[in-house]
Amino acid sequence: MSLAEVIKSGNYELIDVREPMELEMDGNIDGAKNIPLGEVEDRQDEILSIEKPVVIFCRSGNRSGKALEYLNSQGLKDGYNGGGWADLKATIEANKGTF
């Protein structure tokens, strides 16, 4: 499945790997769980136990790519790099009501 198909399905878990300060300054996506990149390794069991596709995002897609690469190496089967939060938020809002 592609990221677009996952978003259209409406069945996914969002993980924001930005720092809490960035969420306060820039904004966030409703329902996203904030797990800063520096905490991903310590909280990997929490992430790996999610039974839906996992969409990881940050400010630009760089940190989420690093988090996804690490989680894939730990056994994550259904993970996606959502890229930057603003673009992902626009994509999610554009798909509201289509699922």
Legacy VTK file of the C-alpha trace (Angstrom):
# vtk DataFile Version 3.0
C-alpha trace
ASCII
DATASET POLYDATA
POINTS 99 float
0.000 0.000 0.000
1.212 3.522 -0.687
1.131 6.361 1.837
-1.755 7.945 -0.104
-3.747 4.691 0.097
-3.096 4.410 3.832
-4.284 7.991 4.394
-7.376 7.386 2.263
-8.189 4.246 4.268
-8.371 6.272 7.483
-6.860 3.317 9.373
-3.443 4.402 10.638
-1.555 5.685 13.664
0.364 8.972 13.432
3.687 9.462 15.201
5.281 12.908 15.258
9.040 12.690 15.925
9.507 16.454 16.372
10.448 17.936 19.731
7.538 19.168 21.933
8.786 22.764 21.520
8.315 22.458 17.739
4.699 21.394 18.179
4.045 24.465 20.318
5.724 26.778 17.814
4.575 25.266 14.520
1.408 23.317 15.242
0.465 19.685 15.131
-1.897 17.133 13.633
-4.867 16.112 15.772
-4.537 12.585 17.091
-0.808 12.281 16.456
1.333 10.782 19.209
4.471 12.809 19.933
7.535 10.585 20.313
10.619 12.765 19.699
13.320 11.134 17.572
15.625 10.867 20.588
13.008 8.712 22.384
12.190 6.346 19.503
14.739 3.718 20.534
13.556 3.715 24.176
9.897 3.582 23.107
10.265 1.132 20.218
8.147 -1.548 21.944
5.284 0.944 22.196
5.567 1.700 18.471
6.114 -1.897 17.349
2.984 -2.991 19.236
0.720 -0.736 17.127
-1.529 -2.961 15.031
-2.293 -0.419 12.296
-0.079 1.119 9.636
2.257 3.614 11.316
2.801 6.989 9.616
5.839 8.787 11.020
6.391 12.481 10.306
8.452 15.481 11.392
9.123 18.981 10.035
10.611 18.006 6.675
10.727 14.201 6.459
14.388 13.796 7.414
13.964 12.742 11.056
10.931 10.619 10.248
13.040 8.820 7.639
15.694 8.074 10.260
13.054 6.868 12.735
11.431 4.648 10.108
14.765 3.166 9.051
15.545 2.282 12.674
12.061 0.868 13.375
12.142 -1.208 10.180
15.446 -2.718 11.381
13.676 -3.634 14.639
10.807 -5.406 12.866
8.238 -2.733 11.994
6.242 -4.216 9.120
3.788 -1.509 8.104
5.530 1.858 8.471
5.457 4.924 6.226
7.412 8.154 6.101
4.719 10.818 6.143
7.300 13.533 5.431
6.713 17.049 6.684
3.832 17.703 9.036
2.271 20.579 7.082
2.034 18.585 3.838
0.775 15.507 5.671
-1.857 17.543 7.501
-3.074 18.974 4.180
-3.239 15.471 2.685
-5.203 14.136 5.659
-7.632 17.059 5.563
-8.092 16.658 1.797
-9.060 13.011 2.357
-11.504 13.583 5.219
-14.846 12.221 4.252
-13.437 9.940 1.553
-13.315 6.894 3.828
LINES 1 100
99 0 1 2 3 4 5 6 7 8 9 10 11 12 13 14 15 16 17 18 19 20 21 22 23 24 25 26 27 28 29 30 31 32 33 34 35 36 37 38 39 40 41 42 43 44 45 46 47 48 49 50 51 52 53 54 55 56 57 58 59 60 61 62 63 64 65 66 67 68 69 70 71 72 73 74 75 76 77 78 79 80 81 82 83 84 85 86 87 88 89 90 91 92 93 94 95 96 97 98
